[in-house]
Amino acid sequence: MSAARAAAPDAELIGQINRFRAAHGVAALRADGRLTQGSFVHARWMMAANRFQHAGGGSGRDGFRRVGEVIALHPARTPRPGRALSAWERSPGHRALLLDRSFHSVGAGWAAGRLGGRSGTTWVARRGDAEPAWGK
């Protein structure tokens, strides 16, 4: 496999989130496999259940005391991480979550399929606080 291979869409989204945070003077988030797994589970659940919502499959805390989540949907089955980030940047609530300094870890996932009768891609980015729930 070539070293020049493009990053997976979920890894690209994490990189874009960290560049967005850096542009606003906020420290980068550390990629976490548990949060990524939970993000993929939730994105796939939204497609399978034909629902676009926060509560549902994969919405647990992934071992963290506190988890924040942003979700997005864009048309087309080709994952485009920049579209998700752009939507979150324009939303004051989502923007605040992306720039929240109390989170230190991040995971991202996506799923392509049909939702609401249309082709699209769902995105989930989950952030966790620095202290896992089992740490205390």
Secondary structure, DSSP 4 states (H G I P E B T S, - for coil): --TTPPPPHHHHHHHHHHHHHHHTT-PPPEE-HHHHHHHHHHHHHHHHHT---SSSTT-S-TTBS-EEEEEEEEESSS--HHHHHHHHHHSHHHHHHHT-TTEEEEEEEEEEEEETTEEEEEEEEEEEESSBGGG-
